[in-house]
Amino acid sequence: MAARSGAGCDQHRLACSTVPRCVRCARRVLEAGSVCVGCAAEKGIERGITLGDYDEEALRAWILAYKHGGRVDLARVLGPLLRAALGDEGASGTTEVLVPVPLHLTRRLERGYNQALLLARAVAQAGPPRFVVRQVLRRVRATAPQGSADSLDRRTNVRGAFAPSRPARWSTASVRGRSVWLVDDVWTSGATLEECAQVLRSMGAKRVQALVLARAAHRVP
């Protein structure tokens, strides 16, 4: 048992993905270190790290249990796995900031927790000091679930939905000139992450990257 990598039982075993991925959006590509066609002309998130694809049955089962099944304890497993997938990738030599994608108050009260926040804390605690977790973004309006819309509607759905947390002076000081990693569970079209990245850049973040559990090419629950 100890010799096997990853976590979970044989049916739901998780391990870090080793397939080549776009260095920006973490989609599968043919050659490691390359940028996919969709990212070639964009200046959004600079780098994306993920455990794997959402259509992997085991990974999807873990995420659904964690996000919708109240299994907050799974963050203690998923966080270290995500930290392992990151490795020393993008290390800046100074303390970097993990920023969880925020939930609107109504959604957080309904779910009882923000899965991105718990995941960010688990990543920060999974290895030597490198990260601090800062809730510097807030969702200023409720939005429809992104999985229910196409790519264009997803961008419209989240446009203007995020702003610096109050007090804005503290939030801005927390990210100004620093390397920032957005943390979330699933990266679908990227509309939510890109919108958050724009706000972080307006606050003075030096780099904006993304740490996500899974990369999806299609709609997800």
C-alpha positions in Angstrom: 0.0 0.0 0.0 2.7 2.5 0.9 4.4 2.1 -2.5 1.4 3.3 -4.4 1.1 7.0 -5.3 -1.9 9.1 -4.8 -4.8 8.7 -2.3 -8.0 6.7 -2.0 -9.1 3.2 -2.5 -8.5 1.2 -5.7 -11.8 2.3 -7.2 -11.3 6.0 -6.4 -7.6 6.4 -6.5 -6.2 9.9 -7.1 -2.8 10.7 -8.4 -1.2 13.8 -10.0 -1.7 13.9 -13.7 1.4 13.5 -15.8 0.0 14.2 -19.3 1.3 17.3 -21.2 -0.8 20.4 -20.5 -1.0 24.0 -21.7 1.1 26.0 -19.4 -1.6 28.7 -19.2 -5.0 27.0 -19.1 -4.0 23.4 -18.1 -5.8 21.8 -21.1 -4.2 18.7 -22.5 -1.8 19.4 -25.3 0.5 17.3 -27.4 3.8 18.6 -26.2 4.8 19.5 -22.6 5.6 23.2 -22.0 3.6 24.4 -25.0 0.6 26.8 -25.1 -2.7 25.7 -26.7 -4.3 27.5 -29.6 -6.9 29.1 -27.4 -4.3 30.8 -25.2 -1.8 31.8 -27.8 -3.2 35.3 -28.2 -4.4 35.9 -24.7 -2.8 37.6 -21.7 -5.0 36.2 -19.0 -3.9 33.8 -16.3 -0.2 33.1 -16.9 -0.1 29.5 -15.6 -2.5 26.8 -14.6 -1.9 23.7 -12.5 -4.4 20.9 -12.0 -4.7 17.3 -10.7 -6.4 16.1 -13.8 -9.4 16.2 -16.0 -13.0 16.4 -14.7 -14.0 13.5 -16.9 -11.8 11.2 -14.9 -14.3 9.2 -12.8 -12.3 9.1 -9.6 -11.4 12.7 -9.5 -14.9 13.8 -10.3 -16.3 11.6 -7.5 -13.9 13.3 -5.0 -14.9 16.8 -6.2 -18.6 16.2 -6.0 -18.3 14.7 -2.5 -16.2 17.6 -1.4 -18.2 20.4 -3.1 -21.8 19.2 -2.8 -21.6 16.3 -0.3 -20.4 18.2 2.7 -17.2 16.2 2.9 -15.0 19.1 4.0 -12.5 16.6 5.5 -11.5 15.8 1.9 -9.6 19.1 1.7 -7.0 17.5 3.9 -6.3 15.0 1.1 -6.9 17.2 -1.9 -4.8 20.1 -0.7 -1.5 18.1 -0.4 -2.1 16.4 -3.7 -2.5 19.8 -5.4 0.6 21.1 -3.6 2.5 18.1 -4.9 1.2 18.8 -8.5 2.5 22.3 -8.2 5.9 21.3 -6.8 8.3 24.2 -7.3 6.4 25.5 -10.3 6.5 29.3 -10.5 8.2 29.7 -7.2 9.1 33.4 -6.9 11.5 33.1 -3.9 9.1 35.3 -1.8 5.9 34.6 0.0 3.1 34.0 -2.6 -0.6 34.6 -2.1 -3.3 32.0 -2.4 -6.6 33.7 -3.2 -9.7 31.5 -3.0 -12.5 32.3 -5.6 -15.2 33.7 -3.4 -18.8 32.6 -3.1 -21.7 35.0 -2.8 -23.1 35.1 0.7 -26.3 33.4 -0.2 -24.4 30.5 -1.8 -22.0 30.2 1.1 -24.8 30.1 3.6 -26.6 27.5 1.5 -23.5 25.2 1.3 -22.1 26.0 4.7 -18.6 26.6 3.5 -16.4 27.9 0.7 -14.7 24.8 -0.8 -12.0 27.0 -2.5 -11.1 28.6 0.8 -10.7 25.3 2.6 -8.7 24.0 -0.3 -6.4 27.0 -0.3 -5.7 26.6 3.4 -4.9 22.9 2.9 -2.5 23.7 0.1 -0.7 26.3 2.2 -0.4 23.9 5.1 0.9 21.0 3.0 4.5 21.9 2.8 7.3 24.3 3.8 6.2 28.0 4.2 5.7 29.5 0.8 2.1 30.7 0.8 -0.3 32.9 2.7 -4.0 32.7 2.2 -5.8 36.0 1.7 -9.5 36.5 1.0 -9.0 39.6 -1.0 -11.9 39.2 -3.4 -15.6 39.3 -2.7 -18.5 38.4 -5.0 -20.7 41.5 -5.2 -23.7 39.9 -6.8 -25.1 36.4 -7.0 -24.6 34.7 -10.4 -26.2 31.6 -12.0 -24.2 28.4 -11.8 -21.6 28.5 -14.6 -22.3 24.9 -15.7 -25.8 26.0 -16.9 -24.4 28.4 -19.6 -22.3 28.3 -22.7 -18.9 30.0 -22.9 -20.2 33.4 -24.1 -22.9 33.5 -21.5 -20.5 32.5 -18.8 -18.4 35.6 -19.4 -21.4 37.8 -19.3 -22.7 36.0 -16.2 -19.6 36.9 -14.1 -18.7 40.2 -15.6 -18.4 42.7 -12.8 -19.3 40.1 -10.2 -16.1 40.5 -8.2 -14.4 43.3 -6.3 -11.7 43.8 -3.7 -12.7 42.8 -0.2 -13.2 45.5 2.3 -11.2 47.3 3.4 -9.9 47.7 -0.1 -6.7 49.2 1.1 -5.8 46.0 3.0 -6.8 43.8 0.1 -4.7 45.8 -2.4 -1.7 45.9 -0.1 -2.0 42.1 0.2 -1.4 41.4 -3.5 0.4 44.5 -4.8 3.6 43.4 -6.5 3.2 39.8 -5.5 2.7 36.5 -7.2 -0.9 35.3 -6.8 -2.5 31.9 -7.2 -6.3 31.7 -7.7 -7.7 28.6 -6.1 -10.9 26.8 -7.2 -12.3 23.3 -7.6 -13.0 23.1 -11.4 -11.8 25.2 -14.3 -14.4 25.1 -17.1 -14.5 27.9 -19.6 -12.2 30.0 -17.4 -14.6 33.0 -17.3 -14.7 33.1 -13.5 -11.0 32.8 -13.1 -10.3 35.4 -15.8 -12.7 37.9 -14.2 -11.0 37.4 -10.8 -7.6 37.8 -12.5 -8.6 41.1 -13.9 -9.6 42.4 -10.5 -6.4 41.2 -9.0 -4.3 42.8 -11.7 -6.2 46.1 -11.1 -5.1 45.7 -7.5 -1.5 45.5 -8.6 -0.8 41.8 -8.6 2.5 41.0 -10.4 1.5 37.6 -11.6 -1.9 35.7 -11.6 -1.9 32.0 -11.9 -4.4 29.2 -11.1 -4.5 26.1 -8.9 -7.5 23.9 -9.6 -8.5 20.4 -8.8 -9.8 19.6 -12.3 -9.8 21.0 -15.8 -13.0 20.5 -17.7 -13.7 20.8 -21.4 -17.5 20.6 -21.1 -20.2 21.7 -18.7 -20.0 20.4 -15.2 -22.5 20.2 -12.3 
